[in-house]
């Protein structure tokens, strides 16, 4: 649900605006094309997607994510 709702944000703006959290989840995505990406989602509605193929990282933020663990 996070990836469906999250929006791409500027990484530097996110670092200076969003709080950091020690609680997170992470994993690896494998696409039908055999491309792989690493993902990370933090407790405070932030995350990123790292595409291994071209070494790009996309910073994500989901203000609409109100499901656990995003609510206290």
CHARMM-style PDB file with segment names, atoms N, HN, CA, C and O in Angstrom:
ATOM      1  N   UNK     1       0.820  -1.186   0.000  1.00  0.00      PROA
ATOM      2  CA  UNK     1       0.000   0.000   0.000  1.00  0.00      PROA
ATOM      3  C   UNK     1       0.869   1.257   0.000  1.00  0.00      PROA
ATOM      4  O   UNK     1       0.500   2.258  -0.614  1.00  0.00      PROA
ATOM      5  N   UNK     2       2.008   1.222   0.673  1.00  0.00      PROA
ATOM      6  HN  UNK     2       2.308   0.409   1.172  1.00  0.00      PROA
ATOM      7  CA  UNK     2       2.891   2.385   0.716  1.00  0.00      PROA
ATOM      8  C   UNK     2       3.300   2.816  -0.688  1.00  0.00      PROA
ATOM      9  O   UNK     2       3.182   3.993  -1.030  1.00  0.00      PROA
ATOM     10  N   UNK     3       3.779   1.876  -1.509  1.00  0.00      PROA
ATOM     11  HN  UNK     3       3.874   0.920  -1.231  1.00  0.00      PROA
ATOM     12  CA  UNK     3       4.275   2.241  -2.831  1.00  0.00      PROA
ATOM     13  C   UNK     3       3.154   2.737  -3.742  1.00  0.00      PROA
ATOM     14  O   UNK     3       3.411   3.532  -4.646  1.00  0.00      PROA
ATOM     15  N   UNK     4       1.942   2.294  -3.527  1.00  0.00      PROA
ATOM     16  HN  UNK     4       1.734   1.648  -2.793  1.00  0.00      PROA
ATOM     17  CA  UNK     4       0.813   2.778  -4.328  1.00  0.00      PROA
ATOM     18  C   UNK     4       0.442   4.216  -3.977  1.00  0.00      PROA
ATOM     19  O   UNK     4      -0.049   4.951  -4.834  1.00  0.00      PROA
ATOM     20  N   UNK     5       0.667   4.623  -2.738  1.00  0.00      PROA
ATOM     21  HN  UNK     5       1.065   4.026  -2.042  1.00  0.00      PROA
ATOM     22  CA  UNK     5       0.268   5.958  -2.274  1.00  0.00      PROA
ATOM     23  C   UNK     5       1.409   6.965  -2.200  1.00  0.00      PROA
ATOM     24  O   UNK     5       1.166   8.172  -2.227  1.00  0.00      PROA
ATOM     25  N   UNK     6       2.643   6.494  -2.109  1.00  0.00      PROA
ATOM     26  HN  UNK     6       2.840   5.514  -2.088  1.00  0.00      PROA
ATOM     27  CA  UNK     6       3.781   7.391  -1.906  1.00  0.00      PROA
ATOM     28  C   UNK     6       4.050   8.243  -3.138  1.00  0.00      PROA
ATOM     29  O   UNK     6       3.778   7.842  -4.269  1.00  0.00      PROA
ATOM     30  N   UNK     7       4.588   9.417  -2.887  1.00  0.00      PROA
ATOM     31  HN  UNK     7       4.809   9.742  -1.968  1.00  0.00      PROA
ATOM     32  CA  UNK     7       4.968  10.362  -3.942  1.00  0.00      PROA
ATOM     33  C   UNK     7       6.482  10.540  -3.924  1.00  0.00      PROA
ATOM     34  O   UNK     7       7.110  10.459  -2.869  1.00  0.00      PROA
ATOM     35  N   UNK     8       7.052  10.776  -5.071  1.00  0.00      PROA
ATOM     36  HN  UNK     8       6.542  10.842  -5.929  1.00  0.00      PROA
ATOM     37  CA  UNK     8       8.482  11.054  -5.166  1.00  0.00      PROA
ATOM     38  C   UNK     8       8.741  12.444  -4.608  1.00  0.00      PROA
ATOM     39  O   UNK     8       8.035  13.395  -4.945  1.00  0.00      PROA
ATOM     40  N   UNK     9       9.747  12.562  -3.759  1.00  0.00      PROA
ATOM     41  HN  UNK     9      10.320  11.789  -3.485  1.00  0.00      PROA
ATOM     42  CA  UNK     9      10.111  13.848  -3.166  1.00  0.00      PROA
ATOM     43  C   UNK     9      11.603  14.091  -3.349  1.00  0.00      PROA
ATOM     44  O   UNK     9      12.361  13.158  -3.617  1.00  0.00      PROA
ATOM     45  N   UNK    10      12.016  15.321  -3.208  1.00  0.00      PROA
ATOM     46  HN  UNK    10      11.400  16.079  -2.991  1.00  0.00      PROA
ATOM     47  CA  UNK    10      13.411  15.696  -3.277  1.00  0.00      PROA
ATOM     48  C   UNK    10      14.132  15.144  -2.052  1.00  0.00      PROA
ATOM     49  O   UNK    10      13.700  15.373  -0.922  1.00  0.00      PROA
ATOM     50  N   UNK    11      15.220  14.425  -2.266  1.00  0.00      PROA
ATOM     51  HN  UNK    11      15.572  14.239  -3.184  1.00  0.00      PROA
ATOM     52  CA  UNK    11      15.916  13.764  -1.161  1.00  0.00      PROA
ATOM     53  C   UNK    11      16.433  14.746  -0.117  1.00  0.00      PROA
ATOM     54  O   UNK    11      16.285  14.499   1.080  1.00  0.00      PROA
ATOM     55  N   UNK    12      17.031  15.844  -0.539  1.00  0.00      PROA
ATOM     56  HN  UNK    12      17.151  16.045  -1.511  1.00  0.00      PROA
ATOM     57  CA  UNK    12      17.557  16.816   0.428  1.00  0.00      PROA
ATOM     58  C   UNK    12      16.438  17.475   1.218  1.00  0.00      PROA
ATOM     59  O   UNK    12      16.570  17.679   2.425  1.00  0.00      PROA
ATOM     60  N   UNK    13      15.350  17.805   0.562  1.00  0.00      PROA
ATOM     61  HN  UNK    13      15.243  17.640  -0.419  1.00  0.00      PROA
ATOM     62  CA  UNK    13      14.208  18.395   1.268  1.00  0.00      PROA
ATOM     63  C   UNK    13      13.655  17.394   2.281  1.00  0.00      PROA
ATOM     64  O   UNK    13      13.295  17.774   3.395  1.00  0.00      PROA
ATOM     65  N   UNK    14      13.588  16.135   1.902  1.00  0.00      PROA
ATOM     66  HN  UNK    14      13.881  15.827   0.997  1.00  0.00      PROA
ATOM     67  CA  UNK    14      13.077  15.112   2.808  1.00  0.00      PROA
ATOM     68  C   UNK    14      13.975  14.972   4.037  1.00  0.00      PROA
ATOM     69  O   UNK    14      13.482  14.854   5.158  1.00  0.00      PROA
ATOM     70  N   UNK    15      15.278  14.984   3.826  1.00  0.00      PROA
ATOM     71  HN  UNK    15      15.679  15.080   2.915  1.00  0.00      PROA
ATOM     72  CA  UNK    15      16.213  14.850   4.953  1.00  0.00      PROA
ATOM     73  C   UNK    15      16.078  15.994   5.948  1.00  0.00      PROA
ATOM     74  O   UNK    15      16.248  15.795   7.151  1.00  0.00      PROA
ATOM     75  N   UNK    16      15.773  17.188   5.456  1.00  0.00      PROA
ATOM     76  HN  UNK    16      15.634  17.350   4.479  1.00  0.00      PROA
ATOM     77  CA  UNK    16      15.664  18.353   6.331  1.00  0.00      PROA
ATOM     78  C   UNK    16      14.260  18.557   6.879  1.00  0.00      PROA
ATOM     79  O   UNK    16      14.076  19.321   7.827  1.00  0.00      PROA
ATOM     80  N   UNK    17      13.269  17.889   6.303  1.00  0.00      PROA
ATOM     81  HN  UNK    17      13.419  17.268   5.533  1.00  0.00      PROA
ATOM     82  CA  UNK    17      11.873  18.102   6.698  1.00  0.00      PROA
ATOM     83  C   UNK    17      11.312  16.963   7.535  1.00  0.00      PROA
ATOM     84  O   UNK    17      10.610  17.201   8.518  1.00  0.00      PROA
ATOM     85  N   UNK    18      11.615  15.732   7.157  1.00  0.00      PROA
ATOM     86  HN  UNK    18      12.185  15.538   6.359  1.00  0.00      PROA
ATOM     87  CA  UNK    18      11.010  14.567   7.806  1.00  0.00      PROA
ATOM     88  C   UNK    18      11.831  14.108   9.000  1.00  0.00      PROA
ATOM     89  O   UNK    18      13.060  14.181   8.994  1.00  0.00      PROA
ATOM     90  N   UNK    19      11.141  13.643  10.009  1.00  0.00      PROA
ATOM     91  HN  UNK    19      10.143  13.584  10.014  1.00  0.00      PROA
ATOM     92  CA  UNK    19      11.816  13.063  11.165  1.00  0.00      PROA
ATOM     93  C   UNK    19      12.397  11.701  10.786  1.00  0.00      PROA
ATOM     94  O   UNK    19      11.902  11.039   9.875  1.00  0.00      PROA
ATOM     95  N   UNK    20      13.425  11.300  11.476  1.00  0.00      PROA
ATOM     96  HN  UNK    20      13.827  11.838  12.217  1.00  0.00      PROA
ATOM     97  CA  UNK    20      14.014   9.984  11.270  1.00  0.00      PROA
ATOM     98  C   UNK    20      13.442   9.017  12.305  1.00  0.00      PROA
ATOM     99  O   UNK    20      13.024   9.426  13.388  1.00  0.00      PROA
ATOM    100  N   UNK    21      13.429   7.759  11.964  1.00  0.00      PROA
ATOM    101  HN  UNK    21      13.769   7.427  11.084  1.00  0.00      PROA
ATOM    102  CA  UNK    21      12.919   6.745  12.877  1.00  0.00      PROA
ATOM    103  C   UNK    21      13.821   5.523  12.818  1.00  0.00      PROA
ATOM    104  O   UNK    21      14.341   5.173  11.758  1.00  0.00      PROA
ATOM    105  N   UNK    22      14.001   4.882  13.955  1.00  0.00      PROA
ATOM    106  HN  UNK    22      13.579   5.167  14.816  1.00  0.00      PROA
ATOM    107  CA  UNK    22      14.805   3.664  13.993  1.00  0.00      PROA
ATOM    108  C   UNK    22      13.989   2.437  13.624  1.00  0.00      PROA
ATOM    109  O   UNK    22      14.548   1.353  13.462  1.00  0.00      PROA
ATOM    110  N   UNK    23      12.681   2.587  13.490  1.00  0.00      PROA
ATOM    111  HN  UNK    23      12.226   3.468  13.622  1.00  0.00      PROA
ATOM    112  CA  UNK    23      11.814   1.468  13.140  1.00  0.00      PROA
ATOM    113  C   UNK    23      11.575   1.491  11.633  1.00  0.00      PROA
ATOM    114  O   UNK    23      11.112   2.500  11.101  1.00  0.00      PROA
ATOM    115  N   UNK    24      11.885   0.394  10.937  1.00  0.00      PROA
ATOM    116  HN  UNK    24      12.261  -0.425  11.369  1.00  0.00      PROA
ATOM    117  CA  UNK    24      11.748   0.365   9.492  1.00  0.00      PROA
ATOM    118  C   UNK    24      11.587  -1.073   9.000  1.00  0.00      PROA
ATOM    119  O   UNK    24      11.789  -2.032   9.744  1.00  0.00      PROA
ATOM    120  N   UNK    25      11.219  -1.190   7.732  1.00  0.00      PROA
ATOM    121  HN  UNK    25      11.055  -0.411   7.128  1.00  0.00      PROA
ATOM    122  CA  UNK    25      11.156  -2.482   7.046  1.00  0.00      PROA
ATOM    123  C   UNK    25      11.909  -2.318   5.737  1.00  0.00      PROA
ATOM    124  O   UNK    25      11.970  -1.219   5.187  1.00  0.00      PROA
ATOM    125  N   UNK    26      12.482  -3.403   5.237  1.00  0.00      PROA
ATOM    126  HN  UNK    26      12.432  -4.296   5.684  1.00  0.00      PROA
ATOM    127  CA  UNK    26      13.209  -3.331   3.976  1.00  0.00      PROA
ATOM    128  C   UNK    26      13.166  -4.678   3.275  1.00  0.00      PROA
ATOM    129  O   UNK    26      12.828  -5.696   3.880  1.00  0.00      PROA
ATOM    130  N   UNK    27      13.507  -4.674   2.008  1.00  0.00      PROA
ATOM    131  HN  UNK    27      13.781  -3.848   1.516  1.00  0.00      PROA
ATOM    132  CA  UNK    27      13.518  -5.914   1.256  1.00  0.00      PROA
ATOM    133  C   UNK    27      14.005  -5.689  -0.163  1.00  0.00      PROA
ATOM    134  O   UNK    27      14.565  -4.642  -0.486  1.00  0.00      PROA
ATOM    135  N   UNK    28      13.785  -6.686  -1.001  1.00  0.00      PROA
ATOM    136  HN  UNK    28      13.330  -7.537  -0.738  1.00  0.00      PROA
ATOM    137  CA  UNK    28      14.205  -6.637  -2.395  1.00  0.00      PROA
ATOM    138  C   UNK    28      13.005  -6.947  -3.274  1.00  0.00      PROA
ATOM    139  O   UNK    28      12.254  -7.885  -3.009  1.00  0.00      PROA
ATOM    140  N   UNK    29      12.831  -6.155  -4.316  1.00  0.00      PROA
ATOM    141  HN  UNK    29      13.441  -5.393  -4.531  1.00  0.00      PROA
ATOM    142  CA  UNK    29      11.801  -6.404  -5.322  1.00  0.00      PROA
ATOM    143  C   UNK    29      12.456  -7.038  -6.534  1.00  0.00      PROA
ATOM    144  O   UNK    29      13.561  -6.652  -6.918  1.00  0.00      PROA
ATOM    145  N   UNK    30      11.794  -7.997  -7.134  1.00  0.00      PROA
ATOM    146  HN  UNK    30      10.897  -8.311  -6.822  1.00  0.00      PROA
ATOM    147  CA  UNK    30      12.262  -8.554  -8.400  1.00  0.00      PROA
ATOM    148  C   UNK    30      11.133  -8.383  -9.398  1.00  0.00      PROA
ATOM    149  O   UNK    30      10.038  -8.911  -9.207  1.00  0.00      PROA
ATOM    150  N   UNK    31      11.403  -7.646 -10.457  1.00  0.00      PROA
ATOM    151  HN  UNK    31      12.293  -7.217 -10.611  1.00  0.00      PROA
ATOM    152  CA  UNK    31      10.411  -7.362 -11.475  1.00  0.00      PROA
ATOM    153  C   UNK    31      10.350  -8.502 -12.486  1.00  0.00      PROA
ATOM    154  O   UNK    31      11.272  -9.313 -12.564  1.00  0.00      PROA
ATOM    155  N   UNK    32       9.278  -8.567 -13.253  1.00  0.00      PROA
ATOM    156  HN  UNK    32       8.528  -7.908 -13.190  1.00  0.00      PROA
ATOM    157  CA  UNK    32       9.105  -9.599 -14.275  1.00  0.00      PROA
ATOM    158  C   UNK    32      10.243  -9.565 -15.294  1.00  0.00      PROA
ATOM    159  O   UNK    32      10.564 -10.587 -15.901  1.00  0.00      PROA
ATOM    160  N   UNK    33      10.844  -8.406 -15.480  1.00  0.00      PROA
ATOM    161  HN  UNK    33      10.583  -7.576 -14.987  1.00  0.00      PROA
ATOM    162  CA  UNK    33      11.959  -8.244 -16.423  1.00  0.00      PROA
ATOM    163  C   UNK    33      13.297  -8.706 -15.833  1.00  0.00      PROA
ATOM    164  O   UNK    33      14.338  -8.555 -16.473  1.00  0.00      PROA
ATOM    165  N   UNK    34      13.277  -9.260 -14.634  1.00  0.00      PROA
ATOM    166  HN  UNK    34      12.432  -9.383 -14.114  1.00  0.00      PROA
ATOM    167  CA  UNK    34      14.461  -9.692 -13.877  1.00  0.00      PROA
ATOM    168  C   UNK    34      15.267  -8.547 -13.295  1.00  0.00      PROA
ATOM    169  O   UNK    34      16.321  -8.788 -12.706  1.00  0.00      PROA
ATOM    170  N   UNK    35      14.813  -7.311 -13.438  1.00  0.00      PROA
ATOM    171  HN  UNK    35      13.958  -7.115 -13.917  1.00  0.00      PROA
ATOM    172  CA  UNK    35      15.471  -6.186 -12.777  1.00  0.00      PROA
ATOM    173  C   UNK    35      15.176  -6.270 -11.290  1.00  0.00      PROA
ATOM    174  O   UNK    35      14.130  -6.780 -10.889  1.00  0.00      PROA
ATOM    175  N   UNK    36      16.091  -5.774 -10.473  1.00  0.00      PROA
ATOM    176  HN  UNK    36      16.941  -5.359 -10.798  1.00  0.00      PROA
ATOM    177  CA  UNK    36      15.922  -5.818  -9.020  1.00  0.00      PROA
ATOM    178  C   UNK    36      16.000  -4.424  -8.433  1.00  0.00      PROA
ATOM    179  O   UNK    36      16.658  -3.538  -8.979  1.00  0.00      PROA
ATOM    180  N   UNK    37      15.326  -4.244  -7.323  1.00  0.00      PROA
ATOM    181  HN  UNK    37      14.792  -4.964  -6.879  1.00  0.00      PROA
ATOM    182  CA  UNK    37      15.368  -2.987  -6.585  1.00  0.00      PROA
ATOM    183  C   UNK    37      15.317  -3.299  -5.094  1.00  0.00      PROA
ATOM    184  O   UNK    37      14.614  -4.212  -4.662  1.00  0.00      PROA
ATOM    185  N   UNK    38      16.057  -2.541  -4.329  1.00  0.00      PROA
ATOM    186  HN  UNK    38      16.628  -1.799  -4.680  1.00  0.00      PROA
ATOM    187  CA  UNK    38      15.967  -2.631  -2.873  1.00  0.00      PROA
ATOM    188  C   UNK    38      14.980  -1.564  -2.408  1.00  0.00      PROA
ATOM    189  O   UNK    38      14.924  -0.477  -2.983  1.00  0.00      PROA
ATOM    190  N   UNK    39      14.204  -1.868  -1.373  1.00  0.00      PROA
ATOM    191  HN  UNK    39      14.249  -2.751  -0.906  1.00  0.00      PROA
ATOM    192  CA  UNK    39      13.250  -0.888  -0.844  1.00  0.00      PROA
ATOM    193  C   UNK    39      13.423  -0.761   0.661  1.00  0.00      PROA
ATOM    194  O   UNK    39      13.909  -1.671   1.333  1.00  0.00      PROA
ATOM    195  N   UNK    40      13.009   0.394   1.167  1.00  0.00      PROA
ATOM    196  HN  UNK    40      12.614   1.132   0.621  1.00  0.00      PROA
ATOM    197  CA  UNK    40      13.075   0.718   2.587  1.00  0.00      PROA
ATOM    198  C   UNK    40      11.850   1.567   2.901  1.00  0.00      PROA
ATOM    199  O   UNK    40      11.544   2.504   2.164  1.00  0.00      PROA
ATOM    200  N   UNK    41      11.149   1.253   3.983  1.00  0.00      PROA
ATOM    201  HN  UNK    41      11.398   0.492   4.582  1.00  0.00      PROA
ATOM    202  CA  UNK    41      10.028   2.069   4.448  1.00  0.00      PROA
ATOM    203  C   UNK    41      10.225   2.315   5.934  1.00  0.00      PROA
ATOM    204  O   UNK    41      10.332   1.370   6.716  1.00  0.00      PROA
ATOM    205  N   UNK    42      10.272   3.587   6.325  1.00  0.00      PROA
ATOM    206  HN  UNK    42      10.185   4.354   5.689  1.00  0.00      PROA
ATOM    207  CA  UNK    42      10.421   3.958   7.722  1.00  0.00      PROA
ATOM    208  C   UNK    42       9.063   4.159   8.387  1.00  0.00      PROA
ATOM    209  O   UNK    42       8.045   4.308   7.712  1.00  0.00      PROA
ATOM    210  N   UNK    43       9.062   4.161   9.689  1.00  0.00      PROA
ATOM    211  HN  UNK    43       9.889   4.040  10.238  1.00  0.00      PROA
ATOM    212  CA  UNK    43       7.835   4.287  10.474  1.00  0.00      PROA
ATOM    213  C   UNK    43       7.142   5.629  10.259  1.00  0.00      PROA
ATOM    214  O   UNK    43       5.924   5.721  10.415  1.00  0.00      PROA
ATOM    215  N   UNK    44       7.884   6.656   9.909  1.00  0.00      PROA
ATOM    216  HN  UNK    44       8.873   6.581   9.783  1.00  0.00      PROA
ATOM    217  CA  UNK    44       7.321   7.999   9.822  1.00  0.00      PROA
ATOM    218  C   UNK    44       6.962   8.390   8.394  1.00  0.00      PROA
ATOM    219  O   UNK    44       7.124   9.549   8.012  1.00  0.00      PROA
ATOM    220  N   UNK    45       6.482   7.448   7.612  1.00  0.00      PROA
ATOM    221  HN  UNK    45       6.350   6.506   7.922  1.00  0.00      PROA
ATOM    222  CA  UNK    45       5.906   7.661   6.281  1.00  0.00      PROA
ATOM    223  C   UNK    45       6.918   7.992   5.197  1.00  0.00      PROA
ATOM    224  O   UNK    45       6.549   8.514   4.145  1.00  0.00      PROA
ATOM    225  N   UNK    46       8.195   7.695   5.440  1.00  0.00      PROA
ATOM    226  HN  UNK    46       8.495   7.271   6.295  1.00  0.00      PROA
ATOM    227  CA  UNK    46       9.208   7.944   4.430  1.00  0.00      PROA
ATOM    228  C   UNK    46       9.763   6.619   3.917  1.00  0.00      PROA
ATOM    229  O   UNK    46       9.627   5.581   4.563  1.00  0.00      PROA
ATOM    230  N   UNK    47      10.390   6.674   2.744  1.00  0.00      PROA
ATOM    231  HN  UNK    47      10.500   7.518   2.219  1.00  0.00      PROA
ATOM    232  CA  UNK    47      10.983   5.468   2.198  1.00  0.00      PROA
ATOM    233  C   UNK    47      11.838   5.778   0.995  1.00  0.00      PROA
ATOM    234  O   UNK    47      11.958   6.932   0.582  1.00  0.00      PROA
ATOM    235  N   UNK    48      12.435   4.736   0.430  1.00  0.00      PROA
ATOM    236  HN  UNK    48      12.338   3.799   0.765  1.00  0.00      PROA
ATOM    237  CA  UNK    48      13.176   4.903  -0.802  1.00  0.00      PROA
ATOM    238  C   UNK    48      13.201   3.606  -1.581  1.00  0.00      PROA
ATOM    239  O   UNK    48      12.978   2.521  -1.044  1.00  0.00      PROA
ATOM    240  N   UNK    49      13.478   3.752  -2.850  1.00  0.00      PROA
ATOM    241  HN  UNK    49      13.659   4.634  -3.286  1.00  0.00      PROA
ATOM    242  CA  UNK    49      13.588   2.628  -3.772  1.00  0.00      PROA
ATOM    243  C   UNK    49      14.919   2.778  -4.502  1.00  0.00      PROA
ATOM    244  O   UNK    49      15.168   3.803  -5.137  1.00  0.00      PROA
ATOM    245  N   UNK    50      15.770   1.765  -4.413  1.00  0.00      PROA
ATOM    246  HN  UNK    50      15.567   0.933  -3.897  1.00  0.00      PROA
ATOM    247  CA  UNK    50      17.099   1.808  -5.029  1.00  0.00      PROA
ATOM    248  C   UNK    50      17.132   0.809  -6.180  1.00  0.00      PROA
ATOM    249  O   UNK    50      17.037  -0.399  -5.962  1.00  0.00      PROA
ATOM    250  N   UNK    51      17.266   1.312  -7.395  1.00  0.00      PROA
ATOM    251  HN  UNK    51      17.343   2.293  -7.572  1.00  0.00      PROA
ATOM    252  CA  UNK    51      17.326   0.463  -8.585  1.00  0.00      PROA
ATOM    253  C   UNK    51      18.775   0.033  -8.806  1.00  0.00      PROA
ATOM    254  O   UNK    51      19.643   0.861  -9.081  1.00  0.00      PROA
ATOM    255  N   UNK    52      19.022  -1.266  -8.681  1.00  0.00      PROA
ATOM    256  HN  UNK    52      18.316  -1.938  -8.457  1.00  0.00      PROA
ATOM    257  CA  UNK    52      20.384  -1.786  -8.796  1.00  0.00      PROA
ATOM    258  C   UNK    52      20.948  -1.622 -10.202  1.00  0.00      PROA
ATOM    259  O   UNK    52      22.149  -1.404 -10.362  1.00  0.00      PROA
ATOM    260  N   UNK    53      20.106  -1.721 -11.213  1.00  0.00      PROA
ATOM    261  HN  UNK    53      19.130  -1.898 -11.083  1.00  0.00      PROA
ATOM    262  CA  UNK    53      20.559  -1.688 -12.600  1.00  0.00      PROA
ATOM    263  C   UNK    53      21.311  -0.398 -12.955  1.00  0.00      PROA
ATOM    264  O   UNK    53      22.346  -0.435 -13.620  1.00  0.00      PROA
ATOM    265  N   UNK    54      20.778   0.733 -12.507  1.00  0.00      PROA
ATOM    266  HN  UNK    54      19.937   0.763 -11.967  1.00  0.00      PROA
ATOM    267  CA  UNK    54      21.412   2.002 -12.875  1.00  0.00      PROA
ATOM    268  C   UNK    54      21.833   2.831 -11.654  1.00  0.00      PROA
ATOM    269  O   UNK    54      22.100   4.026 -11.778  1.00  0.00      PROA
ATOM    270  N   UNK    55      21.891   2.201 -10.487  1.00  0.00      PROA
ATOM    271  HN  UNK    55      21.673   1.231 -10.386  1.00  0.00      PROA
ATOM    272  CA  UNK    55      22.354   2.856  -9.257  1.00  0.00      PROA
ATOM    273  C   UNK    55      21.612   4.153  -8.952  1.00  0.00      PROA
ATOM    274  O   UNK    55      22.230   5.148  -8.575  1.00  0.00      PROA
ATOM    275  N   UNK    56      20.296   4.147  -9.112  1.00  0.00      PROA
ATOM    276  HN  UNK    56      19.794   3.339  -9.418  1.00  0.00      PROA
ATOM    277  CA  UNK    56      19.512   5.335  -8.784  1.00  0.00      PROA
ATOM    278  C   UNK    56      18.662   5.071  -7.551  1.00  0.00      PROA
ATOM    279  O   UNK    56      18.149   3.971  -7.347  1.00  0.00      PROA
ATOM    280  N   UNK    57      18.530   6.101  -6.743  1.00  0.00      PROA
ATOM    281  HN  UNK    57      18.947   6.994  -6.909  1.00  0.00      PROA
ATOM    282  CA  UNK    57      17.716   6.002  -5.537  1.00  0.00      PROA
ATOM    283  C   UNK    57      16.614   7.052  -5.622  1.00  0.00      PROA
ATOM    284  O   UNK    57      16.876   8.227  -5.881  1.00  0.00      PROA
ATOM    285  N   UNK    58      15.385   6.611  -5.402  1.00  0.00      PROA
ATOM    286  HN  UNK    58      15.172   5.657  -5.192  1.00  0.00      PROA
ATOM    287  CA  UNK    58      14.233   7.501  -5.404  1.00  0.00      PROA
ATOM    288  C   UNK    58      13.729   7.617  -3.978  1.00  0.00      PROA
ATOM    289  O   UNK    58      13.442   6.606  -3.337  1.00  0.00      PROA
ATOM    290  N   UNK    59      13.621   8.827  -3.479  1.00  0.00      PROA
ATOM    291  HN  UNK    59      13.854   9.649  -3.999  1.00  0.00      PROA
ATOM    292  CA  UNK    59      13.118   9.075  -2.132  1.00  0.00      PROA
ATOM    293  C   UNK    59      11.608   9.242  -2.204  1.00  0.00      PROA
ATOM    294  O   UNK    59      11.096   9.944  -3.077  1.00  0.00      PROA
ATOM    295  N   UNK    60      10.900   8.599  -1.289  1.00  0.00      PROA
ATOM    296  HN  UNK    60      11.316   8.029  -0.580  1.00  0.00      PROA
ATOM    297  CA  UNK    60       9.437   8.594  -1.290  1.00  0.00      PROA
ATOM    298  C   UNK    60       8.899   9.103   0.041  1.00  0.00      PROA
ATOM    299  O   UNK    60       9.543   8.985   1.083  1.00  0.00      PROA
ATOM    300  N   UNK    61       7.702   9.671  -0.027  1.00  0.00      PROA
ATOM    301  HN  UNK    61       7.179   9.767  -0.874  1.00  0.00      PROA
ATOM    302  CA  UNK    61       7.003  10.121   1.182  1.00  0.00      PROA
ATOM    303  C   UNK    61       5.518   9.873   0.974  1.00  0.00      PROA
ATOM    304  O   UNK    61       4.998  10.096  -0.119  1.00  0.00      PROA
ATOM    305  N   UNK    62       4.834   9.416   2.010  1.00  0.00      PROA
ATOM    306  HN  UNK    62       5.256   9.235   2.898  1.00  0.00      PROA
ATOM    307  CA  UNK    62       3.422   9.084   1.896  1.00  0.00      PROA
ATOM    308  C   UNK    62       2.623   9.734   3.029  1.00  0.00      PROA
ATOM    309  O   UNK    62       2.385   9.098   4.056  1.00  0.00      PROA
ATOM    310  N   UNK    63       2.206  10.995   2.856  1.00  0.00      PROA
ATOM    311  HN  UNK    63       2.400  11.512   2.022  1.00  0.00      PROA
ATOM    312  CA  UNK    63       1.423  11.641   3.901  1.00  0.00      PROA
ATOM    313  C   UNK    63       0.049  11.005   4.094  1.00  0.00      PROA
ATOM    314  O   UNK    63      -0.571  11.180   5.143  1.00  0.00      PROA
ATOM    315  N   UNK    64      -0.430  10.269   3.092  1.00  0.00      PROA
ATOM    316  HN  UNK    64       0.074  10.127   2.240  1.00  0.00      PROA
ATOM    317  CA  UNK    64      -1.752   9.630   3.183  1.00  0.00      PROA
ATOM    318  C   UNK    64      -1.697   8.275   3.892  1.00  0.00      PROA
ATOM    319  O   UNK    64      -2.740   7.687   4.174  1.00  0.00      PROA
ATOM    320  N   UNK    65      -0.501   7.777   4.181  1.00  0.00      PROA
ATOM    321  HN  UNK    65       0.347   8.255   3.952  1.00  0.00      PROA
ATOM    322  CA  UNK    65      -0.373   6.448   4.811  1.00  0.00      PROA
ATOM    323  C   UNK    65      -0.731   6.541   6.294  1.00  0.00      PROA
ATOM    324  O   UNK    65       0.056   7.034   7.102  1.00  0.00      PROA
ATOM    325  N   UNK    66      -1.902   6.071   6.635  1.00  0.00      PROA
ATOM    326  HN  UNK    66      -2.542   5.671   5.979  1.00  0.00      PROA
ATOM    327  CA  UNK    66      -2.372   6.126   8.015  1.00  0.00      PROA
ATOM    328  C   UNK    66      -2.613   4.720   8.568  1.00  0.00      PROA
ATOM    329  O   UNK    66      -3.281   4.566   9.591  1.00  0.00      PROA
ATOM    330  N   UNK    67      -2.083   3.710   7.910  1.00  0.00      PROA
ATOM    331  HN  UNK    67      -1.540   3.835   7.080  1.00  0.00      PROA
ATOM    332  CA  UNK    67      -2.221   2.347   8.407  1.00  0.00      PROA
ATOM    333  C   UNK    67      -1.009   2.010   9.266  1.00  0.00      PROA
ATOM    334  O   UNK    67       0.018   2.684   9.180  1.00  0.00      PROA
ATOM    335  N   UNK    68      -1.116   0.981  10.087  1.00  0.00      PROA
ATOM    336  HN  UNK    68      -1.950   0.433  10.156  1.00  0.00      PROA
ATOM    337  CA  UNK    68       0.013   0.574  10.918  1.00  0.00      PROA
ATOM    338  C   UNK    68       1.162   0.197  10.031  1.00  0.00      PROA
ATOM    339  O   UNK    68       0.902  -0.439   9.010  1.00  0.00      PROA
ATOM    340  N   UNK    69       2.405   0.519  10.305  1.00  0.00      PROA
ATOM    341  HN  UNK    69       2.616   1.036  11.135  1.00  0.00      PROA
ATOM    342  CA  UNK    69       2.929   1.140  11.516  1.00  0.00      PROA
ATOM    343  C   UNK    69       2.953   2.659  11.466  1.00  0.00      PROA
ATOM    344  O   UNK    69       3.644   3.286  12.269  1.00  0.00      PROA
ATOM    345  N   UNK    70       2.216   3.267  10.540  1.00  0.00      PROA
ATOM    346  HN  UNK    70       1.656   2.758   9.887  1.00  0.00      PROA
ATOM    347  CA  UNK    70       2.281   4.705  10.365  1.00  0.00      PROA
ATOM    348  C   UNK    70       1.404   5.481  11.342  1.00  0.00      PROA
ATOM    349  O   UNK    70       1.456   6.711  11.375  1.00  0.00      PROA
ATOM    350  N   UNK    71       0.603   4.781  12.134  1.00  0.00      PROA
ATOM    351  HN  UNK    71       0.561   3.782  12.107  1.00  0.00      PROA
ATOM    352  CA  UNK    71      -0.172   5.462  13.171  1.00  0.00      PROA
ATOM    353  C   UNK    71       0.251   4.896  14.512  1.00  0.00      PROA
ATOM    354  O   UNK    71       0.694   3.751  14.600  1.00  0.00      PROA
ATOM    355  N   UNK    72       0.119   5.673  15.520  1.00  0.00      PROA
ATOM    356  HN  UNK    72      -0.241   6.603  15.448  1.00  0.00      PROA
ATOM    357  CA  UNK    72       0.561   5.250  16.859  1.00  0.00      PROA
ATOM    358  C   UNK    72      -0.615   4.869  17.712  1.00  0.00      PROA
ATOM    359  OT1 UNK    72      -0.441   4.487  18.870  1.00  0.00      PROA
TER     360      UNK     72
END
